[in-house]
Amino acid sequence: MNDKAGPYISLRDKSFINSDTKDYILTMQINLHGLSFSVFNKEKNKHVVFETYSIKNNDDETSASKELKEILKSSDLLNNQYFKTVVLYQDRITTLVPSELFDAKNKEIYLNFNQPGKSNRKVLFDKIKNLDIVNVFSIPQTIFETLTGLGDNILIKSFSSSFIECISVNFKNKITENTFFINVNNNDFDIVKFNNNKLVFHNIFNFNTKEDFIYFLLASIEQLGFNPADIELIMSGNIEKTGKIFPLIERYIGSYRFIEKNENIGYSYTFDELRFHQYYVLLNAFQCA
């Protein structure tokens, strides 16, 4: 494996046998900045492998797709046959449609209405579990072809769909009406709000500065009629106490905490060094796939 394609985090349980993966579930999370994946042992209800890679040539989708293809080819794990492979594609090009209004023949129309001007992309959709909502999204055609080339038993989902599903399943009847969830990516973030186990708000905002971030966060909270000082914010993804946006959360948000790992799932001892809130959706998505 060359240095360019090597993982910067690689965690493997000593019980994992690379030559026998047909009863395991592979979950990948991909965006233009990198790829992370986990391997889940169904029989033992335990994550046994975790790796994450950076995509350095990410100025455009074509360059990122070429480097992603290199990573997939070079990995000794990503070309195995699994019981199921779930791919979460992380991107802002999504739109939610009520199930009763959705017609698969019109998926391009729904997406182009809210997200016009994108070409050379494959339009897909997810029926979000436990909610009467369909998430229509797109993925660059080059990346779609690369992923489908891995095999037949592959499910490609929107990362946002899995984020919503994970919160819906794992926090059912456990949150108050003042609770908001965010998942932060490199330069965008998802925000989700439930009320009585029903999704009432989801959006994805791009931000270039910490001031952009806090503006969109506060505007969303206030749009729903809440005072930021009175809410609880549960955070996941690429956010740390030492980061630039965290002091603004401390300043403006009344109560905040990192999302905790799901204790109903087992994790290899090698995962002890992992920041679980960063990869919460990746490590939980298989439950709803």
N, C-alpha and C positions, 0 to 999 in steps of 0.2 A: 504494500500500500504506500503511495507516495504521500509526502507531507501535506500536500495541498488538500487531499481528500480525507485525511485522518481525522478521527473524532477528537474533540477537546475534552469531552467527558466520556468515559467508557467504564460501565459497572456491570459485572457479570457474576452471578451466583455460581459457586463451585459445583452445584448440582446440575447446572444447565448443560445439556448435550446438544451441540450444534448440529449433529447429523440426524437428530430425531425431533423435528419441530412440527409435525403434522397435527399434533394435539394442542398446539400453543396458538395464542392470538397475538398478532403483530399490529401495533397501532403506531402510525407515523403522524407527526405534525410538521407541516411544510409551509414556509412562506419564502419570499425572495431573499431573506436574510439567512435562512438556515433550515436544517432538518433535525428533528429529534424523534426518537422512537423508543418504545418499550416492548418487551416480550412478556406475555402473561401466561402462566401455567394454570390452565383451567382446573386440573385435578387437585392441585394444592391451593388454589385461590390466591396465587402469589405472583407478583412481578419479579422476574428473575434476571432481566437484562434491561439496561438503559444506556443509550448513547445519544450524543448530540454533536452536530457538525455545523460549522459556519459556511455560508456561501459568500465568498469574497467578491466575485464579479457579479454584482447585483444592480448595476446601473440601468439595466433593462431586462425584460422578461426573457428575451432570447439568450442573453449571456448567462442569466441565472439558471435557465433550463439546461444549458450545456454543462454547467458545473454540477447541477443536481444529478444529471445522468452519470457523470463521472463518479460521484459518491455512491450511487446505487450499484454501479458495476463493481466498484472496488470493495464494497462491504462483503464480509464473509457471512453475514446474517440476512441481508435484505433480498437475496436471491433464493432463499429457501422456500419450501412449500409449507404453508401454515394452515391451520384449521380455518382461520379467517384473517384477512388483512383489512384494516380500516385506515383510511388516509384522511386526515383533517387538513383541508386547505384554508389557510388564514389570509383573508383579503377583505377589503372594504366593499367589494362589488356584490352586494346581497340586497334582497328585499323580502319582506314578510307579506304573505297573502293569506287571508282567512280560508280555511279548507273549503267552505261552502261556495266560495267564489273562484276557486282554483280550477283551471283546465290545463292539463299538461301541454296541449297543442299551442297554448298562448304564453308559454313560459318566457320566450324571448320578448314578447310585448310587455309583460309585467316588469321585467328587469330593465329594459330600455326606457321605460317610462320614468323610473327613478334614477337610473344609472346610464344615461345616454353616452354615445360616443366611443364605446369600447368595441374593438374588432379583434378578429383572430382568437376568439375565446369560445370555449365549449360551455353551453348553458346547461346546468343541472338543477335538481331540486331535492330537498329533504322534506319528508313528512315528519314533523317534530313530535316525538313520542309524548303521549299524555296530554297534548295540547292540540286544539283544532287549528293548527297553523302549518303552512307550508313555507319553507324558506327557499327562495329561488336565488341561485348564485352562479357565478361563472369562474372558470379556471383557464389560464392560458392554454391554447390548443397544444403547444409544444410540450408543456408539462403534463397535460392530460394524456397525450400519446406515450410519453415516457412512463407514466404510472401504469397505464393499462397494459403496457408491454411486459410488466412483471408477472402477469398471470391472469386467470379467469376469476378467481374468488376474491375480488378486490372491491371494497365499497369506498367510494370517494364522497366525503361529506364536507359541508361548510364547517369550519371551526366554530363559527357563531352558533350554528345549530347545536353542536355538542356542548358548548358553554351553557346555552339555555337549558338543554336537557339535563345536564349534570346538576344545575341548581334546582331544577324542578323535582328531580328524584331525591337528591341528597338533603335538601332543605325543606321538604314537604312538611308543613305544620310545625316548622321550627323557627320561623322568623316573624318579626312584627311588621306592621304596615310601614314603619319608618326605615326598613332595611333596603339598601341598594347594594348591587354587586358591580365591580369593574374587573376587567381583565386587560392588562396593559401589554401592548406589543411594542416594537421598536419605535414607531412614530404614529401609532394610532391606539385607540382603546375601545372596547365594547363596554356598554353600560346596560344593566338589566334591572328591572323592577317587577316584583310579583306582588299581588294582593289577593289574599284568600286562595292561594295556589294557582292563580291565573296570571299569565303574563300581561302586564299593562304597559310596559315600555321596553324597547330595545333600540339602540342606535350605535353606530360606529363613527367615531370622530378622528380625523387626522389632526396631528399637532406637530409643530416644528419647534416650539419653545415651551417652557414650563408655564408661561403665562397663557398660551393657547390651551394647554391641558386644563388648567383650573377654571378658565372661562367656560369651556364646554361642559365641564363637570357641574359647576355651580348653576349654569343656565338650565341644564337638564333637571336638576333637583328642584329648582324654583319653578320650572315649567309645570311640574307635577304638583305644585302647591305646598312644597315643604321648605322649611327653613334649614339650610345646611348645618346650622349649629345643633339641630334637633335630630339628625338622622344617624343611623349606623351604616358605615361603609365597610363592606367585606371585600378585600383586595386579593387578586391573583395575577399571575403573569410576571412580566419583566418590571418589577417594582421592588425597591429595597429602601431601607431606612437611610442609607448613605446616598441615595440618588437625588437628583435635582428637584423632582416633583414632590417628594415626601414632605419637605418642610411646609409646602403650601397646603397639603392635606391636614397637617397638624394645626395650621393656622386657621383654616376655615371650616373644617368638618368636626362636628361635635364628638362623634365616637367612631373609631376605625380600628380595624385589625386585619391581619393576614388570614386568608382562608386556611383551615386546618386540614391535614391529610385525612383521608377516609379510613377510619380504623376498622371498617368491615372488610377491607382488602389487606392481604398480606404483602410484605415487601422483603426482598432479600436484605440480609445484613449489610450488603455492599451499598444499599441505598441510604444508609445512615448519614452520609455526607451531602445528600441531595437537599436542595431548598424546595420543599414539596409545593409551596404555594406557586412557584414559578411554572410548574408542570401539572397543575391540578387537573386541567381539562384532559390533557394527554393520558394521564394515569387513571382517569375515570370514564373515558368515552366508551370503552368496550361494553359497559353496562347497558347502553342504549343503542348499540349498533345492531 
